[in-house]
Amino acid sequence: MGEATATATAEAEAPVSSWVVEMEKTIGEMHIDPAAEMARWKRHSIYRVPERIKNLHNSKAYQPELVSLGPFHHGDPELLPMEEHKRRAVVHLVKRSGRPLREFVAAVAEVAQQLQDAYKDLGDEWRGAAGGGTDRFVQLMVTDGCFLVEAMRMDALRGKVHEEYAPNDPVFSKYGYLYLWNYIQSDMVVVENQLPLLLLQRLLIVLDHHKYQNASRVSRLVLDSLCPWRRHLVGINHLGLHPLDILYTSLTHGDHQERTGSTAYVMPSAMEIYEAGIHFRGRRQDREEVSEPDGV
């Protein structure tokens, strides 16, 4: 009993680290509310890929190839050439709408906090009114959002936008549709290159208030641009988080019975392709035998 008392006395007299003092203060002040914590983490929907994961794979697979969308890759040297075309997209969209640019900016500024919260670990340069961070963030959102709306419109019109853009426009033209759209489409689903669908809805409402108040129309617009061959697979009746979220939802959820048309296309299996007369060869050039695929 005496030893236990002596030990307790020694522990009480031992110096307490500043970390212990700080943590005890936090423990005493913090009220754990699961509902509040769930709401806190629910705000985030766009994340950076951990560097360790990038190093385990091809790191370039996590980088956009042609255009930055959002703050995470804004300013990357190899993507800077598209910045001029983004600004041109703003000019064309605003002129076509007949609305002043200030309406688009105001519509985005109203939800700036929600848009900022969507990006986990958003840099300080994009936050705060004092240093102009929030204004810079809104400008980025309007610019990138207008570019994406114009790019999706070009896709919907199959590049036939010559009434508003020059026939030889390097991006918004038949040429851009044929040679650049696939890269834009691919960049739309890069994890770190997402734009919140809330942003697109705010811009589209300025363009057409009645049509795009319906969240499902915004989601459908994005989905049709990402995978037109599956556009009749599932019905999206809510506003998704971002393009990658909408694509994921369409590919992994919903019953095939939800198809609303007969033009849906699903890639056949390897066995079906083989039975149709298409043969497979090994990757090595010196391999001459035709291999039969296993059932899929």
MIVEXRO-988761 format. One record per residue (C-alpha): x, y, z. Coordinates in steps of 0.05 Angstrom, whole numbers, plus 32768, in hexadecimal, padded with zeros to 4 digits. Example, Ala and Ser with C-alpha at 12.3 -4.5 7.8 and 13.67 -1.06 7.14 Angstrom:
2
80F67FA6809C/81117FEB808F/
//
This chain:
296
800080008000/8039802E8010/805A80217FCC/801980327FA7/801380737FCD/805B80857FBE/805180767F74/801280A07F70/803580D97F93/807180D57F63/804280D67F27/801D81127F42/805E81387F4C/807A81267F07/807B815F7ED5/803F815F7EA6/804D816B7E5D/802C81A57E39/800A81727E0B/7FE881517E46/7FD081957E60/7FB781A97E1B/7F9381667E10/7F7381667E55/7F5881AC7E47/7F3C81947E05/7F1D81567E24/7EFC81817E59/7EE181B37E28/7ECC81867DEF/7E86816C7DEC/7E84812F7DBD/7E4681337D92/7E4480FC7D5C/7E0F81237D34/7E3A81627D34/7E78813B7D20/7E5181197CE7/7E3A815D7CCE/7E8181777CD2/7E9F81407CA6/7E6481407C77/7E7881867C5F/7EB5816A7C3C/7EAD81457BFA/7EEC81557BD2/7F2F813C7BED/7F7881397BDD/7F9580F47BD0/7FC880E27C06/800F80E57BEB/801E809E7C01/7FE580847BD5/7FFF80AD7B9B/804580907BA4/802980497BA4/800B80537B60/8015807F7B23/801280C47B43/7FFF80E37B00/7FBD80BD7B03/7FA780ED7B39/7FB7812C7B11/7F8C814E7ADC/7FAA814B7A97/7F8C81897A76/7F6581B67AA4/7F6381C57AEF/7F1E81C77B0E/7F1C81E37B54/7F5581FB7B82/7F8081BC7B8C/7FA381BF7B48/7F9782077B37/7FD982267B21/7FFB81E47B0E/802C81FA7AD7/801781C57AA4/7FCE81DA7AAA/7FD782257AA4/7FCA82287A58/7F8082197A65/7F7782567A93/7F6F82837A56/7F3882567A3B/7F1582557A7F/7F1082A17A7E/7EF5829F7A37/7EC0826D7A4D/7EA9829F7A83/7EA382D67A4E/7E7B82AB7A1E/7E4D828D7A52/7E3D82D17A72/7E3182F37A2F/7E0482BB7A18/7DDC82BD7A59/7DCC83077A53/7DD9830C7A9E/7E0F83367ABF/7E4C83127AD9/7E3C832D7B1E/7DFF83007B22/7E2982C27B18/7E5C82DB7B4B/7E2682EB7B7E/7E0582A77B75/7E4682847B84/7E5A82B37BBC/7E1A82A27BE1/7E32825A7BE9/7E7D82687BED/7E82824B7C33/7E61820A7C1E/7E8E82057BE1/7ECD82127C0B/7EB781DE7C3E/7EB081AB7C06/7EFC81AB7BFD/7F2081877C35/7F6181AA7C49/7F5481E77C1D/7F8F82167C20/7F8D82577C46/7F97827E7C05/7F4F826B7BF3/7F3082807C35/7F2482BF7C5C/7F0683017C47/7F3F832A7C65/7F7483117C35/7F46830B7BFA/7F4782BF7BFC/7EFC82B67BF8/7EF682E77BBE/7F2D82C17B9A/7F0A82807BA8/7EC782997B8C/7EEB82B37B4E/7F0A826E7B44/7EC7824B7B4E/7EA482787B1B/7EDC82717AE8/7EE382257AED/7E98821B7AF3/7E8A82437AB4/7EC0821E7A8E/7EA281DB7AA1/7E5B81F17A8E/7E7582087A4A/7E9C81C77A40/7E5F819C7A50/7E3581C77A21/7E6981BB79EA/7E62817079F7/7E16817379F5/7E19819779B2/7E5081687998/7E7E81A3798C/7E4C81CB7963/7E56820D7988/7E708235794C/7E3882687952/7E5982827992/7EA1826C798B/7ECF8270794F/7ECE82307924/7F1882287931/7F148235797C/7F4A820B799E/7F1A81F179D4/7ED1820279C7/7EC881E87980/7EC181A7795A/7F0C819F7961/7F0881A779AD/7ECF817679B1/7EF481417989/7F3A814979A7/7F34816A79EB/7EF181567A08/7F0881117A1D/7F4081307A46/7F1081627A66/7EE081287A74/7F1881007A94/7F2E813C7ABF/7EE781437AD8/7EED81027AFF/7F33810C7B1D/7F2C81087B69/7F5081497B78/7F31816E7B3D/7EE881727B51/7EB781AB7B50/7E7A81A97B7F/7E39819F7B59/7E1D81D57B86/7E4A82057B60/7E3081EE7B1D/7DE981F37B34/7DF2823B7B4C/7E0F824F7B08/7DDA82297AE1/7DA182487B09/7DB9828D7AF2/7DB682737AAB/7D7282527AB2/7D51825B7AF6/7D15822C7AEC/7D3A81F37ACA/7D7481EA7AF9/7D5081F47B3B/7D4481AA7B31/7D83818A7B4D/7D7A814B7B24/7D8281737AE3/7DC6818A7AFA/7DDC81447B0C/7DC181297ACA/7DE6815E7AA2/7E28814A7AC2/7E1A80FF7ABC/7E0881057A72/7E4B81287A67/7E7280F27A8C/7E5380B37A71/7E1F80BE7A3B/7E1E80737A2B/7DFE80657A6F/7DD180A17A74/7D9380767A7A/7DAF80477AAF/7D9A80697AEF/7D7080A57B02/7D9780DA7B2A/7D6381017B51/7D9081287B80/7DC9815A7B7B/7E0981337B80/7E48814A7BA3/7E7381517B65/7E7C81307B20/7EA280F47B3B/7E6B80E77B6E/7E3680E87B38/7E5E80B87B0C/7E6980897B47/7E20808A7B59/7E0B807A7B12/7E3B80407B0B/7E31801F7B4E/7DE9802C7B63/7DA480247B47/7D7E7FEB7B29/7D847FDC7ADF/7D387FDF7ADE/7D3F802B7AE6/7D5380337A9D/7D2680657A7B/7D3980577A33/7D5380217A05/7D94804379F1/7DBB80317A2F/7DFE80117A21/7E257FE27A4E/7E697FC87A3B/7E657F7D7A2A/7E907F4C7A50/7ED27F327A35/7EB27EEE7A26/7E797F0F79FF/7EAD7F3779D6/7ED47EF679C8/7E957ED179B3/7E857F0A7983/7EC57EFA795E/7EF67F2C797E/7F357F087995/7F667F1C79CB/7FB17F1B79C7/7FE47F1F7A00/80087F607A0C/804C7F4679F7/80597F5379AD/807A7F1079A2/803F7EE979BB/80197ECD7980/7FE57EA079A0/7F9F7EBA79A8/7F887EB179EF/7F407EA37A02/7F267ECE7A3B/7F0B7EB07A7A/7EC27EBA7A88/7EB17EFD7AA6/
//
